[in-house]
Amino acid sequence: MYNGIGLQTARGSGTNEPLPPDAAGADGGGMRKPNKEILEHDRKRQVELKLLVLRDALEEHGYTEDEIEERVAEARKAAAVAADEAGSGRGTGRPPLPVRGYGSVGVI
């Protein structure tokens, strides 16, 4: 202790106190299961981001607004079907490969 500041001893400082079971998770390991709602929200955000990139690419290539809407709707429908297959266990169980680019503009 220096000029009355700080702890006199390490005892009671709480520096080595174990966490209660509810603070560290049910099993005491500290890891929680992922929240399905948050994972689904994140997946939807990723799909919408890809659709926005697709829309921009179609606009740059000179497609009309009606053609753009049609292609984006088709891509959104395909993404929903893929999500349903992955969620129902009919998929391969592996996450989809990342999309590297939009070489052919009509495909996500």
C-alpha positions in Angstrom: 0.0 0.0 0.0 1.3 3.4 -0.9 0.0 6.5 0.9 -3.2 4.6 1.8 -4.0 3.7 -1.8 -4.6 0.2 -3.0 -5.2 -3.1 -1.4 -3.4 -4.1 1.7 -3.4 -7.8 0.7 -4.3 -9.8 -2.4 -6.9 -11.7 -0.3 -10.4 -10.5 -1.1 -9.4 -8.7 -4.3 -11.5 -11.1 -6.5 -8.6 -11.6 -8.9 -8.7 -15.4 -8.6 -12.4 -15.9 -7.9 -14.1 -18.6 -9.9 -17.2 -17.6 -11.9 -20.6 -18.9 -10.9 -22.0 -21.6 -13.3 -24.6 -19.2 -14.7 -22.0 -16.6 -15.7 -19.8 -19.1 -17.6 -22.6 -21.0 -19.3 -24.5 -24.0 -18.2 -21.6 -26.4 -18.5 -19.1 -24.0 -17.0 -17.0 -23.9 -20.1 -17.7 -20.4 -21.0 -19.0 -21.1 -24.6 -22.6 -20.5 -25.4 -24.5 -22.1 -28.3 -25.1 -19.8 -31.2 -28.4 -18.1 -31.3 -30.4 -19.4 -34.3 -32.2 -16.1 -34.8 -29.0 -14.2 -35.0 -27.5 -16.7 -37.4 -30.6 -16.5 -39.6 -30.5 -12.7 -39.6 -26.9 -12.7 -40.6 -27.6 -15.1 -43.4 -30.4 -12.9 -44.7 -28.1 -9.8 -44.5 -25.5 -11.7 -46.6 -28.1 -12.6 -49.2 -29.4 -9.0 -49.4 -25.8 -7.8 -49.8 -25.2 -10.2 -52.7 -28.5 -9.1 -54.3 -27.5 -5.5 -54.0 -24.1 -6.2 -55.7 -26.0 -8.1 -58.4 -28.4 -5.1 -58.9 -25.4 -2.7 -59.3 -23.7 -5.0 -61.8 -26.9 -5.3 -63.9 -27.4 -1.5 -63.8 -23.8 -1.0 -65.0 -24.5 -3.4 -67.9 -27.4 -1.3 -69.0 -30.4 -3.6 -68.1 -33.8 -2.0 -67.7 -35.4 -1.6 -64.3 -37.9 -4.3 -65.1 -35.2 -6.8 -66.1 -33.2 -6.0 -63.0 -36.2 -6.5 -60.8 -37.0 -9.9 -62.5 -33.4 -11.2 -62.1 -33.1 -10.0 -58.5 -36.4 -11.7 -57.7 -35.2 -14.9 -59.3 -31.9 -14.8 -57.3 -33.8 -14.1 -54.1 -36.1 -17.0 -54.7 -33.1 -19.3 -55.4 -31.4 -18.1 -52.2 -34.6 -18.9 -50.2 -34.8 -22.4 -51.8 -31.1 -23.0 -50.9 -31.7 -21.9 -47.3 -34.8 -24.2 -47.0 -32.7 -27.1 -48.3 -29.9 -26.4 -45.9 -32.3 -25.9 -42.9 -34.2 -29.1 -43.6 -31.2 -31.3 -43.7 -31.6 -32.1 -47.4 -28.4 -30.3 -48.2 -24.9 -31.7 -48.0 -24.4 -30.4 -44.5 -21.6 -28.2 -45.6 -21.7 -24.4 -45.9 -21.9 -23.1 -49.5 -18.7 -22.0 -51.2 -18.0 -18.3 -51.2 -18.9 -16.4 -54.3 -15.7 -14.9 -55.7 -17.2 -12.6 -58.3 -20.0 -12.1 -60.8 -18.4 -13.1 -64.1 -21.7 -14.0 -65.6 -24.0 -11.3 -64.4 -27.2 -13.4 -64.0 -25.8 -15.9 -61.5 -25.3 -15.6 -57.8 
